[in-house]
């Protein structure tokens, strides 16, 4: 068989992941504060950039010659007026209307009574370098693995343990108010008033949250945190409860008074203290990636007056949004002295890159406002009446309405917070159907499924040992479809014996 060489021409279409497209995706994912850090780096790299409104001196020619790579400018971001859904045609999507009135910053501040909810415990243009996100498909960067945080760990359990969507919404919000140690110190009455729900309902949800892993999470104070851990190992007897009620006496090392209060002898009090020392007073610190930080809204919303048509006004937080300009005057000045071809090419490339990133910044702002505006339209009842009116919503639904790809909506809602009259919320909070797959259906990670399996197995009694088939059926009732062999694999990975072995062990221990 003879081998031949030949040349063929073929025409086809492909998505080129150019540096510009990668940068546009990166900008979309960043919060305003992260964007500010990015801009500081770009200002150092490109001498044709300057801060908007700053009195910075002109960069030197030497700095221009040493500079390498990209930049940004920011145009004025319009405020968007999102009008009531009852004025919206239900049969067709409608773009939020532009409102040219006063900015939100010049109107009254968002309600901040009682508790401060603003804090809690985010080379030239080539082919394929479009910065628009309307039809962008999932790229390779979607396969990158993110570190599991305490918040992620808790939300996985909440999606499984709170089948009611409204309860799940309240529980998700409460996660964001944990402090760095894992304590929940927000007054429950204030939270209930904010969400317009009964305080007993919030108390019930908190009690259920205190059953999550890690043990001791969501405690309201130290003694409760220790009590939750002792209860988990069945060591919360009356004497131990008395000890937890008198931790101040323990701190003062008054053993005589402590023995009298707990009504135990020297040996017992020593054993009880050893047990207390073995507990974890700060359960959240076991998660090395859990970094508590102040939540600063990236977006603001506020009711518009009736004179402006009612509805809601939405704008990006100008205090955290970086603003930079391309210094065209300096470019014109330096370009006159750039006689060599390589110098002219370098200047042109710097200007081209800067202009492109300026447009990318503007596109990012418009995309965020567009997604936030639609979320507000969809969840208007929540803002008007409280958490009981939070409606089921998935990423795909919003993406279809605004004509963007679902991955774009996911990037916009990730790590972006909106300040509202009801508090500060992550945009993802308003998607109440749980973790969404690409087809819009609910999906669960293997860790979440393992957590649910462990809960089911811990609840079984000697007379009702669950087989792997029983576990499959129990999960199916909760909307989790999983094969029997997968249940067995997860069970073995958690070092949980088979149903026969568990029955024998329970009978022996019982």
Order of alpha helices (4+ residues) and beta strands (2+ residues): alpha-alpha-beta-alpha-beta-beta-alpha-alpha-alpha-alpha-alpha-alpha-alpha-alpha-alpha-beta-beta-beta-alpha-alpha-alpha-alpha-alpha-beta-beta-alpha-alpha-alpha-alpha
